[in-house]
């Protein structure tokens, strides 16, 4: 269902963009007095403004409804999922295994103790100028 709504949403979005691009601006009627009025006879004497405006409003309403439907579907998916459900099965099995023991990787205890303390610090003398 989500894919169908998404396809309708995208198609309606392109339709709204196309309808807005087709419509004439308010200042375009001034050019009709110089011989450009023949293009309006396709939609009748009133022009295409009323028809295209209503069609744009219908497609905008459908776009708004599909947007709300997609948001609702996304919120329901987010509610239903948890952190453990998102982990693949192989990772869940590896997480359930015991962690390695730290003593296995510790250095051997038979190493001699080394005294790192410094009793006699060397004195560095700077040459006199």
N, CA, C and O atoms as a printed pandas DataFrame, in Angstrom:
     atom_number atom_name residue_name chain_id  residue_number  x_coord  y_coord  z_coord
0              1         N          UNK        A               1    0.824   -1.200    0.000
1              2        CA          UNK        A               1    0.000    0.000    0.000
2              3         C          UNK        A               1    0.866    1.261    0.000
3              4         O          UNK        A               1    0.554    2.261   -0.646
4              5         N          UNK        A               2    1.979    1.169    0.760
5              6        CA          UNK        A               2    2.864    2.334    0.854
6              7         C          UNK        A               2    3.466    2.688   -0.512
7              8         O          UNK        A               2    3.590    3.863   -0.858
8              9         N          UNK        A               3    3.833    1.672   -1.273
9             10        CA          UNK        A               3    4.438    1.932   -2.586
10            11         C          UNK        A               3    3.442    2.580   -3.542
11            12         O          UNK        A               3    3.807    3.448   -4.336
12            13         N          UNK        A               4    2.185    2.155   -3.461
13            14        CA          UNK        A               4    1.157    2.746   -4.327
14            15         C          UNK        A               4    0.957    4.213   -3.983
15            16         O          UNK        A               4    0.872    5.061   -4.871
16            17         N          UNK        A               5    0.881    4.509   -2.686
17            18        CA          UNK        A               5    0.709    5.903   -2.253
18            19         C          UNK        A               5    1.915    6.734   -2.664
19            20         O          UNK        A               5    1.768    7.885   -3.072
20            21         N          UNK        A               6    3.112    6.153   -2.557
21            22        CA          UNK        A               6    4.322    6.884   -2.935
22            23         C          UNK        A               6    4.350    7.192   -4.425
23            24         O          UNK        A               6    4.735    8.292   -4.822
24            25         N          UNK        A               7    3.946    6.233   -5.252
25            26        CA          UNK        A               7    3.910    6.474   -6.701
26            27         C          UNK        A               7    2.885    7.558   -7.038
27            28         O          UNK        A               7    3.165    8.451   -7.837
28            29         N          UNK        A               8    1.696    7.479   -6.429
29            30        CA          UNK        A               8    0.669    8.509   -6.654
30            31         C          UNK        A               8    1.189    9.867   -6.198
31            32         O          UNK        A               8    0.970   10.878   -6.865
32            33         N          UNK        A               9    1.872    9.889   -5.071
33            34        CA          UNK        A               9    2.420   11.140   -4.520
34            35         C          UNK        A               9    3.404   11.785   -5.494
35            36         O          UNK        A               9    3.358   12.994   -5.719
36            37         N          UNK        A              10    4.280   10.985   -6.063
37            38        CA          UNK        A              10    5.283   11.519   -7.000
38            39         C          UNK        A              10    4.622   11.998   -8.286
39            40         O          UNK        A              10    4.969   13.058   -8.806
40            41         N          UNK        A              11    3.672   11.220   -8.801
41            42        CA          UNK        A              11    2.991   11.630  -10.026
42            43         C          UNK        A              11    2.186   12.916   -9.828
43            44         O          UNK        A              11    2.171   13.786  -10.699
44            45         N          UNK        A              12    1.527   13.028   -8.696
45            46        CA          UNK        A              12    0.753   14.242   -8.406
46            47         C          UNK        A              12    1.682   15.438   -8.232
47            48         O          UNK        A              12    1.345   16.552   -8.632
48            49         N          UNK        A              13    2.853   15.210   -7.637
49            50        CA          UNK        A              13    3.817   16.305   -7.472
50            51         C          UNK        A              13    4.252   16.851   -8.831
51            52         O          UNK        A              13    4.318   18.065   -9.027
52            53         N          UNK        A              14    4.548   15.947   -9.769
53            54        CA          UNK        A              14    4.926   16.400  -11.100
54            55         C          UNK        A              14    3.755   17.082  -11.812
55            56         O          UNK        A              14    3.956   18.037  -12.562
56            57         N          UNK        A              15    2.546   16.599  -11.580
57            58        CA          UNK        A              15    1.371   17.220  -12.196
58            59         C          UNK        A              15    1.163   18.636  -11.674
59            60         O          UNK        A              15    0.844   19.545  -12.440
60            61         N          UNK        A              16    1.346   18.823  -10.363
61            62        CA          UNK        A              16    1.196   20.174   -9.791
62            63         C          UNK        A              16    2.254   21.110  -10.368
63            64         O          UNK        A              16    1.959   22.255  -10.710
64            65         N          UNK        A              17    3.479   20.620  -10.473
65            66        CA          UNK        A              17    4.550   21.448  -11.041
66            67         C          UNK        A              17    4.219   21.824  -12.481
67            68         O          UNK        A              17    4.372   22.981  -12.872
68            69         N          UNK        A              18    3.765   20.851  -13.270
69            70        CA          UNK        A              18    3.420   21.125  -14.658
70            71         C          UNK        A              18    2.262   22.093  -14.795
71            72         O          UNK        A              18    2.291   22.986  -15.642
72            73         N          UNK        A              19    1.240   21.922  -13.965
73            74        CA          UNK        A              19    0.080   22.825  -14.037
74            75         C          UNK        A              19    0.448   24.248  -13.648
75            76         O          UNK        A              19   -0.051   25.202  -14.245
76            77         N          UNK        A              20    1.300   24.398  -12.670
77            78        CA          UNK        A              20    1.706   25.752  -12.275
78            79         C          UNK        A              20    2.533   26.398  -13.378
79            80         O          UNK        A              20    2.425   27.600  -13.620
80            81         N          UNK        A              21    3.355   25.599  -14.042
81            82        CA          UNK        A              21    4.177   26.155  -15.116
82            83         C          UNK        A              21    3.333   26.540  -16.344
83            84         O          UNK        A              21    3.678   27.485  -17.054
84            85         N          UNK        A              22    2.243   25.824  -16.596
85            86        CA          UNK        A              22    1.393   26.112  -17.753
86            87         C          UNK        A              22    0.588   27.400  -17.568
87            88         O          UNK        A              22    0.345   28.126  -18.532
88            89         N          UNK        A              23    0.183   27.676  -16.347
89            90        CA          UNK        A              23   -0.715   28.810  -16.098
90            91         C          UNK        A              23   -0.036   30.132  -16.409
91            92         O          UNK        A              23    1.173   30.294  -16.240
92            93         N          UNK        A              24   -0.848   31.065  -16.866
93            94        CA          UNK        A              24   -0.351   32.393  -17.184
94            95         C          UNK        A              24   -0.361   33.254  -15.936
95            96         O          UNK        A              24   -1.187   33.076  -15.041
96            97         N          UNK        A              25    0.560   34.178  -15.896
97            98        CA          UNK        A              25    0.581   35.126  -14.802
98            99         C          UNK        A              25   -0.497   36.184  -14.974
99           100         O          UNK        A              25   -1.177   36.218  -16.000
100          101         N          UNK        A              26   -0.658   37.045  -13.983
101          102        CA          UNK        A              26   -1.693   38.082  -14.056
102          103         C          UNK        A              26   -1.370   39.133  -15.114
103          104         O          UNK        A              26   -2.277   39.729  -15.694
104          105         N          UNK        A              27   -0.106   39.358  -15.362
105          106        CA          UNK        A              27    0.291   40.365  -16.343
106          107         C          UNK        A              27    0.254   39.863  -17.772
107          108         O          UNK        A              27    0.474   40.640  -18.701
108          109         N          UNK        A              28   -0.023   38.569  -17.973
109          110        CA          UNK        A              28   -0.019   38.015  -19.331
110          111         C          UNK        A              28   -1.244   38.436  -20.128
111          112         O          UNK        A              28   -1.220   38.354  -21.356
112          113         N          UNK        A              29   -2.306   38.880  -19.484
113          114        CA          UNK        A              29   -3.514   39.287  -20.201
114          115         C          UNK        A              29   -3.306   40.575  -20.991
115          116         O          UNK        A              29   -4.050   40.831  -21.938
116          117         N          UNK        A              30   -2.338   41.376  -20.639
117          118        CA          UNK        A              30   -2.080   42.617  -21.357
118          119         C          UNK        A              30   -1.593   42.342  -22.771
119          120         O          UNK        A              30   -1.814   43.156  -23.668
120          121         N          UNK        A              31   -0.930   41.201  -22.986
121          122        CA          UNK        A              31   -0.435   40.855  -24.317
122          123         C          UNK        A              31   -1.537   40.419  -25.257
123          124         O          UNK        A              31   -1.323   40.373  -26.469
124          125         N          UNK        A              32   -2.713   40.095  -24.735
125          126        CA          UNK        A              32   -3.822   39.642  -25.580
126          127         C          UNK        A              32   -4.329   40.777  -26.473
127          128         O          UNK        A              32   -4.866   40.509  -27.548
128          129         N          UNK        A              33   -4.174   42.022  -26.061
129          130        CA          UNK        A              33   -4.649   43.138  -26.883
130          131         C          UNK        A              33   -3.770   43.348  -28.105
131          132         O          UNK        A              33   -4.170   44.050  -29.034
132          133         N          UNK        A              34   -2.594   42.762  -28.125
133          134        CA          UNK        A              34   -1.691   42.901  -29.272
134          135         C          UNK        A              34   -1.720   41.675  -30.167
135          136         O          UNK        A              34   -0.805   41.481  -30.967
136          137         N          UNK        A              35   -2.733   40.854  -30.055
137          138        CA          UNK        A              35   -2.876   39.721  -30.969
138          139         C          UNK        A              35   -2.587   38.377  -30.336
139          140         O          UNK        A              35   -2.534   37.386  -31.064
140          141         N          UNK        A              36   -2.403   38.276  -29.062
141          142        CA          UNK        A              36   -2.089   36.995  -28.425
142          143         C          UNK        A              36   -3.292   36.321  -27.830
143          144         O          UNK        A              36   -3.120   35.370  -27.068
144          145         N          UNK        A              37   -4.479   36.740  -28.119
145          146        CA          UNK        A              37   -5.677   36.187  -27.499
146          147         C          UNK        A              37   -6.184   34.917  -28.133
147          148         O          UNK        A              37   -7.127   34.322  -27.611
148          149         N          UNK        A              38   -5.605   34.468  -29.235
149          150        CA          UNK        A              38   -6.099   33.275  -29.926
150          151         C          UNK        A              38   -5.849   32.012  -29.129
151          152         O          UNK        A              38   -6.549   31.019  -29.331
152          153         N          UNK        A              39   -4.867   32.012  -28.219
153          154        CA          UNK        A              39   -4.547   30.807  -27.470
154          155         C          UNK        A              39   -5.612   30.486  -26.423
155          156         O          UNK        A              39   -5.662   29.362  -25.924
156          157         N          UNK        A              40   -6.453   31.444  -26.088
157          158        CA          UNK        A              40   -7.456   31.216  -25.059
158          159         C          UNK        A              40   -8.719   30.571  -25.601
159          160         O          UNK        A              40   -9.592   30.200  -24.817
160          161         N          UNK        A              41   -8.848   30.425  -26.901
161          162        CA          UNK        A              41  -10.073   29.870  -27.471
162          163         C          UNK        A              41  -10.188   28.370  -27.247
163          164         O          UNK        A              41  -11.278   27.822  -27.412
164          165         N          UNK        A              42   -9.112   27.683  -26.878
165          166        CA          UNK        A              42   -9.155   26.245  -26.629
166          167         C          UNK        A              42  -10.034   25.942  -25.418
167          168         O          UNK        A              42  -10.783   24.964  -25.425
168          169         N          UNK        A              43   -9.950   26.766  -24.388
169          170        CA          UNK        A              43  -10.702   26.543  -23.154
170          171         C          UNK        A              43  -11.969   27.399  -23.088
171          172         O          UNK        A              43  -12.623   27.440  -22.046
172          173         N          UNK        A              44  -12.313   28.055  -24.136
173          174        CA          UNK        A              44  -13.507   28.895  -24.155
174          175         C          UNK        A              44  -13.139   30.358  -24.051
175          176         O          UNK        A              44  -11.963   30.717  -23.985
176          177         N          UNK        A              45  -14.143   31.184  -24.037
177          178        CA          UNK        A              45  -13.920   32.616  -24.006
178          179         C          UNK        A              45  -13.362   33.125  -22.695
179          180         O          UNK        A              45  -12.706   34.166  -22.663
180          181         N          UNK        A              46  -13.613   32.408  -21.614
181          182        CA          UNK        A              46  -13.117   32.847  -20.308
182          183         C          UNK        A              46  -11.642   32.545  -20.128
183          184         O          UNK        A              46  -11.028   33.025  -19.175
184          185         N          UNK        A              47  -11.063   31.765  -21.018
185          186        CA          UNK        A              47   -9.658   31.428  -20.908
186          187         C          UNK        A              47   -9.443   30.166  -20.089
187          188         O          UNK        A              47  -10.388   29.530  -19.622
188          189         N          UNK        A              48   -8.176   29.825  -19.929
189          190        CA          UNK        A              48   -7.832   28.591  -19.236
190          191         C          UNK        A              48   -7.634   28.788  -17.744
191          192         O          UNK        A              48   -7.394   27.816  -17.028
192          193         N          UNK        A              49   -7.726   29.995  -17.265
193          194        CA          UNK        A              49   -7.436   30.282  -15.862
194          195         C          UNK        A              49   -8.320   29.529  -14.893
195          196         O          UNK        A              49   -7.827   28.964  -13.917
196          197         N          UNK        A              50   -9.618   29.510  -15.144
197          198        CA          UNK        A              50  -10.535   28.869  -14.226
198          199         C          UNK        A              50  -10.328   27.353  -14.210
199          200         O          UNK        A              50  -10.292   26.745  -13.140
200          201         N          UNK        A              51  -10.192   26.742  -15.386
201          202        CA          UNK        A              51  -10.018   25.293  -15.498
202          203         C          UNK        A              51   -8.709   24.846  -14.849
203          204         O          UNK        A              51   -8.690   23.915  -14.044
204          205         N          UNK        A              52   -7.616   25.520  -15.208
205          206        CA          UNK        A              52   -6.313   25.129  -14.673
206          207         C          UNK        A              52   -6.199   25.414  -13.175
207          208         O          UNK        A              52   -5.531   24.674  -12.451
208          209         N          UNK        A              53   -6.835   26.462  -12.718
209          210        CA          UNK        A              53   -6.807   26.760  -11.285
210          211         C          UNK        A              53   -7.518   25.684  -10.483
211          212         O          UNK        A              53   -7.035   25.264   -9.432
212          213         N          UNK        A              54   -8.654   25.244  -10.975
213          214        CA          UNK        A              54   -9.390   24.184  -10.258
214          215         C          UNK        A              54   -8.626   22.869  -10.301
215          216         O          UNK        A              54   -8.578   22.149   -9.303
216          217         N          UNK        A              55   -8.031   22.550  -11.441
217          218        CA          UNK        A              55   -7.263   21.318  -11.565
218          219         C          UNK        A              55   -6.039   21.343  -10.646
219          220         O          UNK        A              55   -5.690   20.331  -10.038
220          221         N          UNK        A              56   -5.396   22.498  -10.552
221          222        CA          UNK        A              56   -4.256   22.636   -9.650
222          223         C          UNK        A              56   -4.686   22.470   -8.197
223          224         O          UNK        A              56   -3.982   21.833   -7.413
224          225         N          UNK        A              57   -5.824   23.030   -7.833
225          226        CA          UNK        A              57   -6.322   22.891   -6.463
226          227         C          UNK        A              57   -6.648   21.439   -6.133
227          228         O          UNK        A              57   -6.394   20.983   -5.018
228          229         N          UNK        A              58   -7.213   20.708   -7.099
229          230        CA          UNK        A              58   -7.529   19.295   -6.875
230          231         C          UNK        A              58   -6.250   18.486   -6.674
231          232         O          UNK        A              58   -6.154   17.689   -5.741
232          233         N          UNK        A              59   -5.271   18.693   -7.551
233          234        CA          UNK        A              59   -4.012   17.953   -7.425
234          235         C          UNK        A              59   -3.258   18.342   -6.157
235          236         O          UNK        A              59   -2.610   17.494   -5.544
236          237         N          UNK        A              60   -3.332   19.603   -5.757
237          238        CA          UNK        A              60   -2.682   20.026   -4.512
238          239         C          UNK        A              60   -3.333   19.347   -3.310
239          240         O          UNK        A              60   -2.638   18.979   -2.363
240          241         N          UNK        A              61   -4.642   19.176   -3.331
241          242        CA          UNK        A              61   -5.344   18.495   -2.246
242          243         C          UNK        A              61   -4.946   17.022   -2.186
243          244         O          UNK        A              61   -4.719   16.478   -1.105
244          245         N          UNK        A              62   -4.863   16.381   -3.351
245          246        CA          UNK        A              62   -4.432   14.976   -3.387
246          247         C          UNK        A              62   -2.993   14.852   -2.893
247          248         O          UNK        A              62   -2.668   13.908   -2.174
248          249         N          UNK        A              63   -2.133   15.789   -3.267
249          250        CA          UNK        A              63   -0.749   15.790   -2.802
250          251         C          UNK        A              63   -0.688   15.913   -1.284
251          252         O          UNK        A              63    0.103   15.226   -0.638
252          253         N          UNK        A              64   -1.510   16.776   -0.717
253          254        CA          UNK        A              64   -1.545   16.970    0.733
254          255         C          UNK        A              64   -2.017   15.689    1.428
255          256         O          UNK        A              64   -1.455   15.297    2.451
256          257         N          UNK        A              65   -3.032   15.045    0.885
257          258        CA          UNK        A              65   -3.557   13.815    1.494
258          259         C          UNK        A              65   -2.530   12.686    1.421
259          260         O          UNK        A              65   -2.357   11.947    2.390
260          261         N          UNK        A              66   -1.850   12.544    0.285
261          262        CA          UNK        A              66   -0.831   11.495    0.194
262          263         C          UNK        A              66    0.353   11.785    1.106
263          264         O          UNK        A              66    0.981   10.858    1.617
264          265         N          UNK        A              67    0.666   13.063    1.314
265          266        CA          UNK        A              67    1.731   13.418    2.254
266          267         C          UNK        A              67    1.367   12.987    3.670
267          268         O          UNK        A              67    2.194   12.421    4.384
268          269         N          UNK        A              68    0.137   13.255    4.069
269          270        CA          UNK        A              68   -0.307   12.832    5.397
270          271         C          UNK        A              68   -0.326   11.314    5.533
271          272         O          UNK        A              68    0.045   10.779    6.577
272          273         N          UNK        A              69   -0.753   10.623    4.487
273          274        CA          UNK        A              69   -0.794    9.156    4.531
274          275         C          UNK        A              69    0.613    8.574    4.652
275          276         O          UNK        A              69    0.828    7.637    5.421
276          277         N          UNK        A              70    1.561    9.112    3.912
277          278        CA          UNK        A              70    2.942    8.632    4.007
278          279         C          UNK        A              70    3.544    8.924    5.380
279          280         O          UNK        A              70    4.301    8.111    5.911
280          281         N          UNK        A              71    3.217   10.059    5.944
281          282        CA          UNK        A              71    3.711   10.381    7.291
282          283         C          UNK        A              71    3.121    9.433    8.334
283          284         O          UNK        A              71    3.820    9.010    9.255
284          285         N          UNK        A              72    1.845    9.103    8.193
285          286        CA          UNK        A              72    1.202    8.173    9.123
286          287         C          UNK        A              72    1.825    6.781    9.024
287          288         O          UNK        A              72    2.087    6.140   10.042
288          289         N          UNK        A              73    2.060    6.317    7.801
289          290        CA          UNK        A              73    2.665    5.001    7.605
290          291         C          UNK        A              73    4.072    4.969    8.196
291          292         O          UNK        A              73    4.453    3.983    8.826
292          293         N          UNK        A              74    4.840    6.023    8.004
293          294        CA          UNK        A              74    6.198    6.075    8.545
294          295         C          UNK        A              74    6.183    6.081   10.072
295          296         O          UNK        A              74    7.037    5.453   10.698
296          297         N          UNK        A              75    5.225    6.782   10.679
297          298        CA          UNK        A              75    5.169    6.807   12.144
298          299         C          UNK        A              75    4.747    5.455   12.704
299          300         O          UNK        A              75    5.214    5.056   13.771
300          301         N          UNK        A              76    3.871    4.745   11.999
301          302        CA          UNK        A              76    3.468    3.412   12.453
302          303         C          UNK        A              76    4.620    2.422   12.344
303          304         O          UNK        A              76    4.767    1.543   13.192
304          305         N          UNK        A              77    5.431    2.560   11.309
305          306        CA          UNK        A              77    6.603    1.692   11.177
306          307         C          UNK        A              77    7.598    1.968   12.299
307          308         O          UNK        A              77    8.218    1.041   12.820
308          309         N          UNK        A              78    7.753    3.226   12.670
309          310        CA          UNK        A              78    8.696    3.582   13.723
310          311         C          UNK        A              78    8.225    3.069   15.083
311          312         O          UNK        A              78    9.048    2.686   15.915
312          313         N          UNK        A              79    6.928    3.056   15.315
313          314        CA          UNK        A              79    6.393    2.544   16.581
314          315         C          UNK        A              79    6.572    1.040   16.692
315          316         O          UNK        A              79    6.852    0.530   17.777
316          317         N          UNK        A              80    6.419    0.335   15.605
317          318        CA          UNK        A              80    6.463   -1.113   15.627
318          319         C          UNK        A              80    7.856   -1.697   15.717
319          320         O          UNK        A              80    8.007   -2.852   16.116
320          321         N          UNK        A              81    8.870   -0.947   15.364
321          322        CA          UNK        A              81   10.223   -1.496   15.368
322          323         C          UNK        A              81   10.926   -1.156   16.667
323          324         O          UNK        A              81   10.700   -0.103   17.264
324          325         N          UNK        A              82   11.778   -2.067   17.088
325          326        CA          UNK        A              82   12.621   -1.816   18.261
326          327         C          UNK        A              82   14.061   -2.033   17.859
327          328         O          UNK        A              82   14.346   -2.409   16.722
328          329         N          UNK        A              83   14.966   -1.799   18.785
329          330        CA          UNK        A              83   16.385   -1.894   18.473
330          331         C          UNK        A              83   16.773   -3.332   18.135
331          332         O          UNK        A              83   17.534   -3.558   17.195
332          333         N          UNK        A              84   16.257   -4.308   18.891
333          334        CA          UNK        A              84   16.639   -5.695   18.670
334          335         C          UNK        A              84   16.069   -6.243   17.371
335          336         O          UNK        A              84   16.676   -7.123   16.762
336          337         N          UNK        A              85   14.929   -5.749   16.938
337          338        CA          UNK        A              85   14.353   -6.228   15.689
338          339         C          UNK        A              85   15.161   -5.753   14.488
339          340         O          UNK        A              85   15.125   -6.384   13.431
340          341         N          UNK        A              86   15.888   -4.652   14.636
341          342        CA          UNK        A              86   16.665   -4.118   13.527
342          343         C          UNK        A              86   17.990   -4.820   13.331
343          344         O          UNK        A              86   18.623   -4.634   12.292
344          345         N          UNK        A              87   18.445   -5.633   14.305
345          346        CA          UNK        A              87   19.725   -6.318   14.193
346          347         C          UNK        A              87   19.523   -7.608   13.402
347          348         O          UNK        A              87   18.616   -8.379   13.716
348          349         N          UNK        A              88   20.338   -7.859   12.392
349          350        CA          UNK        A              88   20.204   -9.115   11.658
350          351         C          UNK        A              88   20.465  -10.327   12.552
351          352         O          UNK        A              88   21.085  -10.205   13.608
352          353         N          UNK        A              89   19.988  -11.497   12.121
353          354        CA          UNK        A              89   20.054  -12.704   12.939
354          355         C          UNK        A              89   21.488  -13.096   13.234
355          356         O          UNK        A              89   21.790  -13.505   14.356
356          357         N          UNK        A              90   22.381  -12.984   12.260
357          358        CA          UNK        A              90   23.772  -13.379   12.486
358          359         C          UNK        A              90   24.427  -12.515   13.548
359          360         O          UNK        A              90   25.200  -13.019   14.363
360          361         N          UNK        A              91   24.137  -11.243   13.554
361          362        CA          UNK        A              91   24.703  -10.369   14.574
362          363         C          UNK        A              91   24.125  -10.674   15.942
363          364         O          UNK        A              91   24.836  -10.574   16.941
364          365         N          UNK        A              92   22.858  -11.043   16.013
365          366        CA          UNK        A              92   22.262  -11.382   17.302
366          367         C          UNK        A              92   22.936  -12.611   17.880
367          368         O          UNK        A              92   23.189  -12.673   19.083
368          369         N          UNK        A              93   23.235  -13.606   17.024
369          370        CA          UNK        A              93   23.896  -14.807   17.511
370          371         C          UNK        A              93   25.290  -14.493   18.013
371          372         O          UNK        A              93   25.705  -15.031   19.039
372          373         N          UNK        A              94   26.025  -13.637   17.317
373          374        CA          UNK        A              94   27.373  -13.317   17.761
374          375         C          UNK        A              94   27.359  -12.476   19.033
375          376         O          UNK        A              94   28.287  -12.561   19.838
376          377         N          UNK        A              95   26.317  -11.664   19.227
377          378        CA          UNK        A              95   26.220  -10.885   20.453
378          379         C          UNK        A              95   25.877  -11.759   21.646
379          380         O          UNK        A              95   26.234  -11.428   22.777
380          381         N          UNK        A              96   25.181  -12.885   21.409
381          382        CA          UNK        A              96   24.786  -13.753   22.501
382          383         C          UNK        A              96   25.921  -14.641   22.979
383          384         O          UNK        A              96   25.844  -15.176   24.085
384          385         N          UNK        A              97   26.978  -14.820   22.183
385          386        CA          UNK        A              97   28.117  -15.642   22.604
386          387         C          UNK        A              97   28.859  -14.932   23.719
387          388         O          UNK        A              97   28.811  -13.709   23.855
388          389         N          UNK        A              98   29.560  -15.755   24.527
389          390        CA          UNK        A              98   30.325  -15.172   25.633
390          391         C          UNK        A              98   31.492  -14.360   25.095
391          392         O          UNK        A              98   32.105  -14.719   24.090
392          393         N          UNK        A              99   31.781  -13.289   25.759
393          394        CA          UNK        A              99   32.906  -12.446   25.377
394          395         C          UNK        A              99   34.200  -13.151   25.782
395          396         O          UNK        A              99   34.192  -13.921   26.743
396          397         N          UNK        A             100   35.310  -12.913   25.082
397          398        CA          UNK        A             100   36.567  -13.570   25.444
398          399         C          UNK        A             100   37.051  -13.103   26.819
399          400         O          UNK        A             100   36.837  -11.961   27.226
400          401         N          UNK        A             101   37.692  -14.005   27.497
401          402        CA          UNK        A             101   38.195  -13.701   28.833
402          403         C          UNK        A             101   39.430  -12.835   28.691
403          404         O          UNK        A             101   40.273  -13.091   27.831
404          405         N          UNK        A             102   39.545  -11.822   29.517
405          406        CA          UNK        A             102   40.638  -10.862   29.413
406          407         C          UNK        A             102   41.965  -11.498   29.787
407          408         O          UNK        A             102   42.997  -11.107   29.241
408          409         N          UNK        A             103   41.978  -12.470   30.706
409          410        CA          UNK        A             103   43.241  -13.086   31.141
410          411         C          UNK        A             103   43.945  -13.823   30.009
411          412         O          UNK        A             103   45.162  -14.001   30.061
412          413         N          UNK        A             104   43.220  -14.249   29.002
413          414        CA          UNK        A             104   43.855  -14.946   27.885
414          415         C          UNK        A             104   44.819  -14.032   27.139
415          416         O          UNK        A             104   45.816  -14.499   26.590
416          417         N          UNK        A             105   44.539  -12.776   27.116
417          418        CA          UNK        A             105   45.358  -11.839   26.361
418          419         C          UNK        A             105   46.318  -11.046   27.248
419          420         O          UNK        A             105   47.047  -10.189   26.749
420          421         N          UNK        A             106   46.331  -11.311   28.524
421          422        CA          UNK        A             106   47.231  -10.609   29.449
422          423         C          UNK        A             106   48.649  -11.149   29.280
423          424         O          UNK        A             106   48.814  -12.302   28.882
424          425         N          UNK        A             107   49.683  -10.345   29.571
425          426        CA          UNK        A             107   51.068  -10.836   29.450
426          427         C          UNK        A             107   51.345  -11.917   30.496
427          428         O          UNK        A             107   50.691  -11.994   31.536
428          429         N          UNK        A             108   52.309  -12.723   30.188
429          430        CA          UNK        A             108   52.681  -13.813   31.109
430          431         C          UNK        A             108   53.182  -13.241   32.426
431          432         O          UNK        A             108   53.737  -12.143   32.462
432          433         N          UNK        A             109   52.985  -13.980   33.496
433          434        CA          UNK        A             109   53.372  -13.488   34.823
434          435         C          UNK        A             109   54.803  -13.837   35.176
435          436         O          UNK        A             109   55.286  -13.410   36.225
436          437         N          UNK        A             110   55.514  -14.607   34.332
437          438        CA          UNK        A             110   56.891  -14.990   34.663
438          439         C          UNK        A             110   57.913  -13.968   34.186
439          440         O          UNK        A             110   59.110  -14.254   34.231
440          441         N          UNK        A             111   57.505  -12.819   33.743
441          442        CA          UNK        A             111   58.446  -11.777   33.326
442          443         C          UNK        A             111   59.038  -11.125   34.566
443          444         O          UNK        A             111   58.336  -10.915   35.555
444          445         N          UNK        A             112   60.317  -10.806   34.516
445          446        CA          UNK        A             112   60.949  -10.207   35.706
446          447         C          UNK        A             112   60.434   -8.785   35.935
447          448         O          UNK        A             112   60.111   -8.056   34.997
448          449         N          UNK        A             113   60.373   -8.428   37.186
449          450        CA          UNK        A             113   59.984   -7.061   37.530
450          451         C          UNK        A             113   61.147   -6.127   37.257
451          452         O          UNK        A             113   62.278   -6.412   37.652
452          453         N          UNK        A             114   60.897   -5.063   36.616
453          454        CA          UNK        A             114   61.921   -4.092   36.273
454          455         C          UNK        A             114   61.662   -2.847   37.095
455          456         O          UNK        A             114   60.546   -2.331   37.141
456          457         N          UNK        A             115   62.714   -2.374   37.743
457          458        CA          UNK        A             115   62.598   -1.158   38.536
458          459         C          UNK        A             115   62.850    0.033   37.621
459          460         O          UNK        A             115   63.957    0.221   37.117
460          461         N          UNK        A             116   61.829    0.816   37.418
461          462        CA          UNK        A             116   61.934    1.954   36.515
462          463         C          UNK        A             116   62.200    3.266   37.244
463          464         O          UNK        A             116   62.192    4.332   36.629
464          465         N          UNK        A             117   62.427    3.194   38.513
465          466        CA          UNK        A             117   62.683    4.429   39.258
466          467         C          UNK        A             117   64.087    4.927   38.951
467          468         O          UNK        A             117   64.993    4.123   38.730
468          469         N          UNK        A             118   64.274    6.213   38.936
469          470        CA          UNK        A             118   65.558    6.834   38.620
470          471         C          UNK        A             118   66.121    7.425   39.911
471          472         O          UNK        A             118   65.558    8.348   40.501
472          473         N          UNK        A             119   67.258    6.854   40.326
473          474        CA          UNK        A             119   67.863    7.358   41.563
474          475         C          UNK        A             119   68.798    8.520   41.284
475          476         O          UNK        A             119   68.715    9.566   41.928
476          477         N          UNK        A             120   69.678    8.332   40.332
477          478        CA          UNK        A             120   70.624    9.388   40.013
478          479         C          UNK        A             120   70.245    9.988   38.683
479          480         O          UNK        A             120   70.360    9.355   37.633
480          481         N          UNK        A             121   69.795   11.212   38.750
481          482        CA          UNK        A             121   69.428   11.896   37.516
482          483         C          UNK        A             121   70.675   12.520   36.934
483          484         O          UNK        A             121   71.458   13.114   37.675
484          485         N          UNK        A             122   70.887   12.411   35.653
485          486        CA          UNK        A             122   72.069   13.028   35.065
486          487         C          UNK        A             122   71.923   14.554   35.050
487          488         O          UNK        A             122   70.845   15.094   34.804
488          489         N          UNK        A             123   73.010   15.204   35.313
489          490        CA          UNK        A             123   73.035   16.662   35.342
490          491         C          UNK        A             123   73.620   17.139   34.018
491          492         O          UNK        A             123   74.714   16.728   33.630
492          493         N          UNK        A             124   72.907   17.982   33.350
493          494        CA          UNK        A             124   73.382   18.510   32.082
494          495         C          UNK        A             124   73.798   19.951   32.331
495          496         O          UNK        A             124   73.007   20.797   32.748
496          497         N          UNK        A             125   75.085   20.193   32.055
497          498        CA          UNK        A             125   75.636   21.525   32.247
498          499         C          UNK        A             125   75.678   22.238   30.910
499          500         O          UNK        A             125   76.138   21.690   29.908
500          501         N          UNK        A             126   75.189   23.470   30.913
501          502        CA          UNK        A             126   75.225   24.279   29.707
502          503         C          UNK        A             126   76.522   25.070   29.675
503          504         O          UNK        A             126   76.986   25.551   30.708
504          505         N          UNK        A             127   77.111   25.208   28.482
505          506        CA          UNK        A             127   78.360   25.989   28.411
506          507         C          UNK        A             127   78.121   27.463   28.741
507          508         O          UNK        A             127   77.078   28.027   28.410
508          509         N          UNK        A             128   79.080   28.058   29.382
509          510        CA          UNK        A             128   78.973   29.479   29.758
510          511         C          UNK        A             128   79.177   30.341   28.521
511          512         O          UNK        A             128   79.935   29.996   27.614
512          513         N          UNK        A             129   78.522   31.400   28.513
513          514        CA          UNK        A             129   78.621   32.290   27.348
514          515         C          UNK        A             129   79.696   33.289   27.510
515          516         O          UNK        A             129   79.913   34.113   26.622
